[in-house]
């Protein structure tokens, strides 16, 4: 009989085991936990994310109930104490580097397609509250912060970082390499004139909101060929220069675009893009809402609100496993060309992790013992039943 892998096994196929082993060796990931290696650790955490396991005991029970699938997944049995020790000691750099490998594999070549390249940058808090006593307080929450650079065309995060909650958002942005030809769309938290200058000198663009205390002097007003956009109206477009105060300088060409949303809110946008129209720039900033939807989706459908460990290392590993699981779902959905909504696909995967059938038929019954309609006979005809 032909072998058919499980849904979880098919999800894990994009991970190159040789590359993963090289990453583990580079970070000495199996130095302390030889009986429970990094691959076992990764698969168990991904399984916990997709199944919604909320505790070590729940994950162990679900894992041990499917031991007949372990051989084909390349994993073994799981115990709570072993997983807890691995969560506390295994380097987070292993999962972070695996995330980068999956992004490089999944991201399409937008440059060859000739499409514009846009990156949305933002962060979301990971509240820990009274779960731990080591988390930093930033004035609003006690916990961590997840920073993400999101590619809206590919619909997937491209870079991420996990920092204490009191780390400023601009710190993550300044650590990112700036790509030529890319437009970075950010909110007011990323107001840093030095970073803006670096983007401009690298041949990239940025779109952001103006802070209320940032003063700019109008140099020339631009004519508006089109004022109406999707959900907003352009009120003004002008070339501006920062009104110098002290030693803070911003010696790059700047535009200020004022728009009014349909709900009456007025926004001032700043950009160094002198070629796009005002409507196009305003539409780029409106698209920044996609990264907020990404954060909401991850928090609602993956397990980064309840943690199966309380150490800093364990929580970071669980967040990284959630982001890896998100990428695997996106890759599988595109590879098998599923037409269903991402939320429905994730729900079905969580319910069918160890079911042996193709991902492309995840929403259909298995092709086993199909129903065959009986022969059409006269109901008045006498039928013989032989014992």
LINLINZI-V905340 format. One record per residue. N is the residue number from 1. SS is DSSP state (A for helix, B for strand, O for the rest). PHI is phi in whole degrees, 0 to 359 (* if undefined). D_FIRST is the distance of its C-alpha to the first C-alpha in Angstrom with 2 decimals. Layout:
n:N ss:SS phi:PHI d_first:D_FIRST
n:N ss:SS phi:PHI d_first:D_FIRST
This chain:
n:1 ss:O phi:* d_first:0.00
n:2 ss:O phi:292 d_first:3.78
n:3 ss:O phi:284 d_first:6.39
n:4 ss:O phi:232 d_first:9.19
n:5 ss:O phi:285 d_first:12.58
n:6 ss:O phi:277 d_first:15.34
n:7 ss:A phi:300 d_first:18.47
n:8 ss:A phi:297 d_first:20.53
n:9 ss:A phi:298 d_first:18.41
n:10 ss:A phi:292 d_first:18.78
n:11 ss:A phi:296 d_first:22.46
n:12 ss:A phi:278 d_first:23.08
n:13 ss:A phi:300 d_first:21.81
n:14 ss:A phi:297 d_first:25.35
n:15 ss:O phi:279 d_first:26.74
n:16 ss:O phi:284 d_first:27.11
n:17 ss:A phi:295 d_first:26.58
n:18 ss:A phi:291 d_first:29.04
n:19 ss:A phi:298 d_first:31.68
n:20 ss:A phi:295 d_first:31.28
n:21 ss:A phi:297 d_first:31.69
n:22 ss:A phi:295 d_first:34.79
n:23 ss:A phi:297 d_first:36.22
n:24 ss:A phi:298 d_first:35.72
n:25 ss:A phi:296 d_first:37.46
n:26 ss:A phi:294 d_first:40.26
n:27 ss:O phi:256 d_first:41.03
n:28 ss:O phi:54 d_first:40.38
n:29 ss:O phi:289 d_first:37.96
n:30 ss:O phi:253 d_first:36.58
n:31 ss:O phi:290 d_first:40.02
n:32 ss:O phi:250 d_first:40.35
n:33 ss:O phi:239 d_first:36.88
n:34 ss:O phi:287 d_first:34.86
n:35 ss:O phi:282 d_first:32.63
n:36 ss:O phi:230 d_first:31.88
n:37 ss:O phi:283 d_first:31.67
n:38 ss:A phi:294 d_first:32.10
n:39 ss:A phi:293 d_first:28.43
n:40 ss:A phi:302 d_first:27.90
n:41 ss:A phi:297 d_first:31.10
n:42 ss:A phi:298 d_first:30.18
n:43 ss:A phi:296 d_first:26.76
n:44 ss:A phi:294 d_first:28.37
n:45 ss:A phi:291 d_first:31.28
n:46 ss:A phi:295 d_first:29.20
n:47 ss:A phi:299 d_first:27.15
n:48 ss:A phi:296 d_first:30.54
n:49 ss:A phi:293 d_first:31.86
n:50 ss:A phi:286 d_first:29.09
n:51 ss:A phi:272 d_first:28.85
n:52 ss:O phi:80 d_first:32.65
n:53 ss:O phi:297 d_first:33.09
n:54 ss:O phi:251 d_first:36.87
n:55 ss:O phi:204 d_first:37.30
n:56 ss:A phi:298 d_first:35.96
n:57 ss:A phi:296 d_first:35.33
n:58 ss:A phi:294 d_first:33.31
n:59 ss:A phi:295 d_first:31.18
n:60 ss:A phi:298 d_first:30.64
n:61 ss:A phi:296 d_first:29.61
n:62 ss:A phi:294 d_first:27.02
n:63 ss:A phi:291 d_first:25.69
n:64 ss:A phi:288 d_first:25.48
n:65 ss:O phi:287 d_first:23.81
n:66 ss:O phi:235 d_first:20.63
n:67 ss:A phi:296 d_first:20.46
n:68 ss:A phi:290 d_first:16.70
n:69 ss:A phi:261 d_first:16.57
n:70 ss:A phi:296 d_first:19.28
n:71 ss:A phi:300 d_first:17.49
n:72 ss:A phi:287 d_first:15.68
n:73 ss:A phi:274 d_first:19.04
n:74 ss:O phi:76 d_first:20.99
n:75 ss:O phi:233 d_first:23.25
n:76 ss:O phi:234 d_first:24.51
n:77 ss:O phi:289 d_first:26.46
n:78 ss:O phi:231 d_first:29.40
n:79 ss:O phi:235 d_first:32.88
n:80 ss:A phi:298 d_first:35.69
n:81 ss:A phi:294 d_first:38.24
n:82 ss:A phi:294 d_first:36.15
n:83 ss:A phi:295 d_first:35.30
n:84 ss:A phi:296 d_first:38.97
n:85 ss:A phi:295 d_first:40.17
n:86 ss:A phi:294 d_first:37.87
n:87 ss:A phi:298 d_first:39.10
n:88 ss:A phi:280 d_first:42.63
n:89 ss:A phi:246 d_first:42.37
n:90 ss:O phi:290 d_first:39.67
n:91 ss:O phi:297 d_first:41.32
n:92 ss:A phi:290 d_first:40.87
n:93 ss:A phi:298 d_first:41.20
n:94 ss:A phi:295 d_first:37.55
n:95 ss:A phi:290 d_first:36.28
n:96 ss:A phi:295 d_first:39.10
n:97 ss:A phi:289 d_first:38.26
n:98 ss:A phi:297 d_first:34.55
n:99 ss:A phi:302 d_first:35.77
n:100 ss:A phi:296 d_first:37.82
n:101 ss:A phi:295 d_first:34.93
n:102 ss:A phi:291 d_first:32.83
n:103 ss:A phi:297 d_first:35.90
n:104 ss:A phi:297 d_first:36.43
n:105 ss:A phi:282 d_first:32.86
n:106 ss:A phi:272 d_first:32.89
n:107 ss:O phi:292 d_first:36.48
n:108 ss:O phi:287 d_first:36.99
n:109 ss:O phi:276 d_first:39.76
n:110 ss:A phi:289 d_first:42.50
n:111 ss:A phi:294 d_first:45.15
n:112 ss:A phi:292 d_first:43.59
n:113 ss:A phi:284 d_first:43.28
n:114 ss:O phi:76 d_first:46.99
n:115 ss:O phi:271 d_first:46.65
n:116 ss:O phi:292 d_first:48.97
n:117 ss:B phi:255 d_first:47.75
n:118 ss:B phi:232 d_first:48.54
n:119 ss:B phi:234 d_first:47.98
n:120 ss:B phi:260 d_first:48.68
n:121 ss:B phi:241 d_first:49.78
n:122 ss:B phi:196 d_first:50.25
n:123 ss:B phi:223 d_first:49.63
n:124 ss:B phi:225 d_first:48.70
n:125 ss:B phi:283 d_first:49.83
n:126 ss:B phi:244 d_first:47.58
n:127 ss:B phi:293 d_first:49.85
n:128 ss:O phi:247 d_first:49.57
n:129 ss:O phi:55 d_first:52.69
n:130 ss:O phi:266 d_first:53.33
n:131 ss:O phi:295 d_first:49.90
n:132 ss:O phi:229 d_first:51.34
n:133 ss:O phi:247 d_first:54.85
n:134 ss:O phi:263 d_first:54.31
n:135 ss:O phi:290 d_first:53.58
n:136 ss:B phi:275 d_first:56.31
n:137 ss:B phi:254 d_first:58.28
n:138 ss:O phi:250 d_first:59.01
n:139 ss:O phi:100 d_first:61.34
n:140 ss:O phi:239 d_first:58.69
n:141 ss:O phi:227 d_first:55.65
n:142 ss:B phi:245 d_first:54.81
n:143 ss:B phi:168 d_first:51.50
n:144 ss:B phi:239 d_first:49.73
n:145 ss:B phi:224 d_first:49.48
n:146 ss:B phi:258 d_first:46.48
n:147 ss:B phi:261 d_first:47.66
n:148 ss:B phi:221 d_first:45.47
n:149 ss:B phi:254 d_first:45.93
n:150 ss:B phi:248 d_first:43.92
n:151 ss:B phi:261 d_first:43.03
n:152 ss:O phi:291 d_first:43.35
n:153 ss:O phi:289 d_first:42.03
n:154 ss:O phi:275 d_first:38.71
n:155 ss:O phi:57 d_first:38.81
n:156 ss:B phi:201 d_first:38.11
n:157 ss:B phi:291 d_first:40.26
n:158 ss:B phi:258 d_first:41.21
n:159 ss:B phi:221 d_first:43.14
n:160 ss:B phi:210 d_first:43.76
n:161 ss:B phi:208 d_first:45.95
n:162 ss:B phi:245 d_first:46.52
n:163 ss:B phi:230 d_first:50.18
n:164 ss:B phi:300 d_first:52.58
n:165 ss:O phi:295 d_first:53.87
n:166 ss:O phi:269 d_first:57.33
n:167 ss:O phi:276 d_first:56.28
n:168 ss:O phi:292 d_first:57.56
n:169 ss:A phi:299 d_first:55.10
n:170 ss:A phi:294 d_first:56.88
n:171 ss:A phi:298 d_first:55.97
n:172 ss:A phi:296 d_first:52.30
n:173 ss:A phi:297 d_first:53.34
n:174 ss:A phi:287 d_first:55.71
n:175 ss:A phi:276 d_first:53.04
n:176 ss:O phi:282 d_first:50.78
n:177 ss:O phi:289 d_first:51.21
n:178 ss:O phi:271 d_first:52.80
n:179 ss:O phi:263 d_first:51.09
n:180 ss:O phi:293 d_first:53.31
n:181 ss:O phi:85 d_first:53.07
n:182 ss:B phi:267 d_first:51.36
n:183 ss:B phi:255 d_first:53.00
n:184 ss:B phi:261 d_first:52.87
n:185 ss:B phi:249 d_first:53.40
n:186 ss:O phi:221 d_first:54.66
n:187 ss:O phi:259 d_first:56.86
n:188 ss:A phi:293 d_first:60.24
n:189 ss:A phi:293 d_first:58.88
n:190 ss:A phi:255 d_first:58.38
n:191 ss:O phi:282 d_first:62.02
n:192 ss:O phi:211 d_first:62.89
n:193 ss:A phi:296 d_first:65.21
n:194 ss:A phi:295 d_first:64.23
n:195 ss:A phi:292 d_first:60.54
n:196 ss:A phi:301 d_first:61.54
n:197 ss:A phi:295 d_first:63.58
n:198 ss:A phi:297 d_first:60.72
n:199 ss:A phi:297 d_first:58.47
n:200 ss:A phi:295 d_first:61.20
n:201 ss:A phi:291 d_first:61.90
n:202 ss:O phi:277 d_first:58.21
n:203 ss:O phi:80 d_first:58.16
n:204 ss:O phi:248 d_first:56.17
n:205 ss:B phi:230 d_first:57.18
n:206 ss:B phi:221 d_first:57.28
n:207 ss:B phi:225 d_first:57.87
n:208 ss:B phi:209 d_first:59.09
n:209 ss:B phi:266 d_first:61.50
n:210 ss:O phi:277 d_first:65.08
n:211 ss:O phi:288 d_first:66.32
n:212 ss:O phi:294 d_first:69.42
n:213 ss:O phi:266 d_first:71.51
n:214 ss:O phi:269 d_first:70.55
n:215 ss:O phi:257 d_first:73.44
n:216 ss:B phi:229 d_first:73.21
n:217 ss:B phi:257 d_first:76.02
n:218 ss:B phi:286 d_first:75.57
n:219 ss:B phi:259 d_first:76.32
n:220 ss:B phi:208 d_first:75.47
n:221 ss:B phi:269 d_first:74.12
n:222 ss:O phi:264 d_first:71.53
n:223 ss:O phi:283 d_first:71.63
n:224 ss:O phi:260 d_first:68.83
n:225 ss:O phi:283 d_first:67.37
n:226 ss:O phi:219 d_first:64.86
n:227 ss:O phi:251 d_first:65.24
n:228 ss:B phi:262 d_first:62.60
n:229 ss:B phi:238 d_first:59.04
n:230 ss:O phi:281 d_first:56.17
n:231 ss:O phi:91 d_first:57.66
n:232 ss:B phi:204 d_first:60.64
n:233 ss:B phi:228 d_first:63.88
n:234 ss:B phi:283 d_first:65.33
n:235 ss:B phi:260 d_first:68.86
n:236 ss:B phi:193 d_first:69.77
n:237 ss:B phi:216 d_first:68.68
n:238 ss:B phi:212 d_first:70.84
n:239 ss:B phi:280 d_first:70.92
n:240 ss:B phi:226 d_first:71.96
n:241 ss:B phi:219 d_first:72.85
n:242 ss:B phi:294 d_first:72.87
n:243 ss:O phi:286 d_first:76.26
n:244 ss:O phi:299 d_first:76.77
n:245 ss:B phi:221 d_first:77.68
n:246 ss:O phi:72 d_first:78.34
n:247 ss:O phi:263 d_first:76.18
n:248 ss:B phi:278 d_first:72.99
n:249 ss:O phi:236 d_first:72.40
n:250 ss:O phi:217 d_first:69.82
n:251 ss:O phi:267 d_first:70.77
n:252 ss:O phi:225 d_first:68.08
n:253 ss:O phi:290 d_first:68.20
n:254 ss:B phi:229 d_first:67.22
n:255 ss:B phi:235 d_first:66.85
n:256 ss:B phi:241 d_first:67.28
n:257 ss:B phi:243 d_first:65.73
n:258 ss:B phi:255 d_first:66.80
n:259 ss:B phi:224 d_first:64.73
n:260 ss:B phi:236 d_first:64.87
n:261 ss:B phi:287 d_first:61.79
n:262 ss:O phi:295 d_first:61.78
n:263 ss:O phi:274 d_first:62.26
n:264 ss:O phi:98 d_first:65.51
n:265 ss:O phi:287 d_first:64.46
n:266 ss:B phi:251 d_first:65.96
n:267 ss:B phi:238 d_first:64.18
n:268 ss:B phi:248 d_first:65.49
n:269 ss:B phi:255 d_first:62.96
n:270 ss:B phi:239 d_first:63.66
n:271 ss:B phi:204 d_first:62.01
n:272 ss:O phi:257 d_first:62.82
n:273 ss:O phi:276 d_first:61.15
n:274 ss:O phi:259 d_first:64.01
n:275 ss:O phi:253 d_first:62.01
n:276 ss:O phi:294 d_first:59.86
n:277 ss:O phi:284 d_first:61.62
n:278 ss:A phi:297 d_first:62.50
n:279 ss:A phi:294 d_first:60.03
n:280 ss:A phi:295 d_first:57.15
n:281 ss:A phi:293 d_first:58.05
n:282 ss:A phi:296 d_first:58.35
n:283 ss:A phi:293 d_first:54.93
n:284 ss:A phi:296 d_first:53.46
n:285 ss:A phi:291 d_first:54.95
n:286 ss:A phi:297 d_first:53.72
n:287 ss:O phi:293 d_first:50.14
n:288 ss:O phi:299 d_first:50.55
n:289 ss:A phi:296 d_first:49.53
n:290 ss:A phi:298 d_first:45.90
n:291 ss:A phi:288 d_first:45.82
n:292 ss:A phi:293 d_first:47.19
n:293 ss:A phi:294 d_first:44.33
n:294 ss:A phi:299 d_first:41.90
n:295 ss:A phi:299 d_first:43.56
n:296 ss:A phi:295 d_first:43.48
n:297 ss:A phi:296 d_first:39.77
n:298 ss:A phi:297 d_first:38.92
n:299 ss:A phi:288 d_first:41.16
n:300 ss:A phi:276 d_first:39.90
n:301 ss:A phi:244 d_first:36.13
n:302 ss:O phi:238 d_first:35.67
n:303 ss:O phi:260 d_first:37.02
n:304 ss:O phi:234 d_first:40.24
n:305 ss:O phi:247 d_first:42.70
n:306 ss:O phi:245 d_first:41.62
n:307 ss:O phi:245 d_first:41.04
n:308 ss:O phi:266 d_first:39.33
n:309 ss:O phi:208 d_first:41.96
n:310 ss:O phi:246 d_first:45.68
n:311 ss:O phi:280 d_first:46.37
n:312 ss:A phi:301 d_first:46.94
n:313 ss:A phi:294 d_first:44.05
n:314 ss:A phi:296 d_first:41.56
n:315 ss:A phi:291 d_first:42.58
n:316 ss:A phi:296 d_first:42.39
n:317 ss:A phi:298 d_first:38.87
n:318 ss:A phi:292 d_first:37.77
n:319 ss:A phi:294 d_first:39.42
n:320 ss:A phi:296 d_first:37.82
n:321 ss:A phi:297 d_first:34.36
n:322 ss:A phi:296 d_first:35.11
n:323 ss:A phi:291 d_first:36.06
n:324 ss:A phi:294 d_first:32.96
n:325 ss:A phi:299 d_first:30.80
n:326 ss:A phi:299 d_first:32.90
n:327 ss:A phi:296 d_first:32.24
n:328 ss:A phi:297 d_first:28.46
n:329 ss:A phi:296 d_first:28.60
n:330 ss:A phi:295 d_first:30.78
n:331 ss:A phi:297 d_first:28.65
n:332 ss:A phi:296 d_first:25.41
n:333 ss:A phi:297 d_first:27.37
n:334 ss:A phi:282 d_first:28.72
n:335 ss:A phi:297 d_first:25.67
n:336 ss:O phi:261 d_first:23.66
n:337 ss:O phi:54 d_first:26.90
n:338 ss:O phi:285 d_first:26.93
n:339 ss:O phi:265 d_first:30.01
n:340 ss:O phi:281 d_first:30.59
n:341 ss:O phi:294 d_first:33.36
n:342 ss:A phi:304 d_first:32.79
n:343 ss:A phi:295 d_first:33.77
n:344 ss:A phi:291 d_first:31.23
n:345 ss:A phi:297 d_first:28.43
n:346 ss:A phi:296 d_first:29.46
n:347 ss:A phi:295 d_first:29.58
n:348 ss:A phi:293 d_first:26.08
n:349 ss:A phi:298 d_first:24.74
n:350 ss:A phi:298 d_first:26.68
n:351 ss:A phi:274 d_first:25.21
n:352 ss:O phi:237 d_first:21.52
n:353 ss:O phi:306 d_first:21.44
n:354 ss:O phi:253 d_first:18.50
n:355 ss:O phi:278 d_first:16.60
n:356 ss:O phi:267 d_first:13.18
n:357 ss:O phi:200 d_first:13.96
n:358 ss:O phi:294 d_first:15.85
n:359 ss:A phi:297 d_first:19.52
n:360 ss:A phi:297 d_first:20.61
n:361 ss:A phi:248 d_first:19.47
n:362 ss:O phi:294 d_first:20.88
n:363 ss:O phi:261 d_first:23.49
n:364 ss:O phi:235 d_first:21.33
n:365 ss:O phi:291 d_first:19.28
n:366 ss:O phi:291 d_first:15.45
n:367 ss:O phi:274 d_first:13.95
n:368 ss:O phi:236 d_first:12.65
n:369 ss:O phi:50 d_first:14.60
n:370 ss:O phi:297 d_first:17.20
n:371 ss:O phi:289 d_first:20.64
n:372 ss:O phi:249 d_first:21.93
n:373 ss:O phi:294 d_first:25.71
n:374 ss:O phi:289 d_first:27.41
n:375 ss:O phi:288 d_first:29.66
n:376 ss:O phi:280 d_first:33.09
n:377 ss:O phi:235 d_first:35.53
n:378 ss:O phi:291 d_first:39.13
n:379 ss:O phi:297 d_first:39.46
n:380 ss:O phi:271 d_first:42.45
n:381 ss:O phi:281 d_first:40.61
n:382 ss:O phi:283 d_first:40.18
n:383 ss:O phi:252 d_first:36.59
n:384 ss:O phi:260 d_first:35.89
n:385 ss:O phi:243 d_first:33.58
n:386 ss:O phi:265 d_first:32.70
n:387 ss:O phi:286 d_first:32.24
